[in-house]
Amino acid sequence: MPGRYTFHDLLREHARTTAEAEETEETRHTALTRLLDHFLRTTCAAMDVLLPEGRRRRPQPPPPATAPVPLTTAAQATHWLEAERPNLVATAVHAAERGIPAYTARLATALHHYLDVHAHHQDARTLHTHAAEACRRAGDTSGEARALTDLGRLHAHQGRHPEALAALGRALAHYRETGERAGEARVLNHLGDLHRRQGRPEEADRHYRGALALFREAGVEVGEAASLAGIGLVLEQQARYEDALAHLDQALRLYRTLGYHRGEATTLDRLGVVHRRLGHHEAALAHHRQALRLHQEHNHRAYDCETHNGLGEAARSLGEPALALASHTTALTLAAEVGNRPEEARAAQGLAHAHHALGDPAQARHHARRALAHYTALGLQAPPELEELHELL
């Protein structure tokens, strides 16, 4: 890559041993701190370009001691983050091991959104795990709570529900201990997601509404939008479709006002599902297509699979099984790539229905079994079409 260089392993080792032999511990620590500050400051600058509405949650970086990297466009910010991502994760782990937990925790917070939407899940798991442990050793309760919240959300997104519940439970206890209401609300929202996916709508609704009250009290509008969307999804599960539309429309307006594109896109997907339930099949398809355009414009790689599944379900409702087959096939590939096990299950379910409609009972049975196996492994409450899966078998 132009302008970037790497050391040969022997040269790197020689530089390390020479520095240890010829430089004092204080000098080496000063150099390391300067590098860490540069990485943190530039990461925050890149995220300010990509997600300006998230500034209030990001750490305040130190004043520059070196010339800043010029990042003024989304393309420049994304390019820098992608090029430096291995170095960012490596320095965060090194800082945690060297007793500098504040840097690890702050970088994990700053990078959370980027790693999420670009599906760098292994890097996120490494980063948040080290941040949580480093903060725990240092007695930084707030920092540990933030890292556990992000780690719990990652576990939930990938279908590791027991691990998610454990991490989120610890984070909730920490936030209540420190009195950080916005942090408590974020955890309640994630717990709402977890309970909803596991088929406990009443429990999910209680968590979402608790989060909504706290977000409104703290004036965190993006959190308020997420809570409203969550309540809308619970109402959809309960077949209260008009009420679901009202809550999701409120969330969509808030996200658009804030310019929060990922939230806007995921809410459009959810509106598409509700419109399909109401028999508004063309409207459902239109909402999913809007969502896909936003995800692709802003490179939300981790969320494309949900949209393709929505497109497939809308196409099947419109009597277009070939289009449904193509959409669910794409969704299955993408979900496997990013490790989204719930969406893999949903895609397999969609493929079973598509093959059945296209007159291929063997493939329909194959994918139906695959979907049921996924749902069983995840411990998820399967969607309303589950009875149809059993019929296919």
Number of C-alpha atoms within 10 A of each C-alpha: 5 4 4 6 7 7 9 9 9 9 11 12 12 12 13 11 12 11 14 12 10 10 12 11 12 9 12 14 12 12 12 14 15 16 15 19 20 21 21 25 21 21 23 25 22 28 24 19 18 21 18 15 15 14 15 9 11 17 17 13 18 11 9 12 10 10 7 11 15 12 18 13 12 16 12 16 22 18 14 17 20 15 12 14 17 12 13 23 20 15 20 29 22 15 22 23 14 10 14 18 28 18 23 31 29 21 28 31 21 26 23 21 18 20 21 21 18 16 19 17 21 12 18 22 19 16 29 29 19 25 32 30 20 27 24 16 13 15 12 16 18 21 27 27 30 28 30 27 28 29 27 29 27 23 23 24 22 18 24 18 22 15 16 24 19 13 22 30 18 16 30 22 15 21 23 13 12 13 12 15 17 20 23 26 28 28 30 27 28 27 28 28 26 27 23 24 24 17 17 17 22 15 16 26 24 17 24 31 20 17 29 26 15 21 24 16 12 15 12 15 18 20 23 28 27 26 31 25 27 29 29 30 30 26 21 21 19 12 14 15 21 15 15 25 21 15 20 26 19 16 28 25 14 21 23 13 12 16 15 18 19 20 21 24 27 23 29 26 27 27 28 30 26 27 22 22 16 14 14 16 22 15 17 28 24 16 24 28 20 16 30 25 14 19 22 12 10 15 15 19 18 22 26 25 28 27 28 28 31 31 29 30 31 31 24 20 19 18 13 16 23 15 18 29 25 17 24 30 21 17 29 24 14 22 27 13 14 20 19 24 21 22 27 27 26 26 32 26 28 31 32 30 26 28 22 18 18 15 10 13 16 14 17 25 21 16 25 28 19 19 26 19 14 22 23 13 14 20 16 20 15 19 13 9 11 16 10 13 20 12 9 18 14
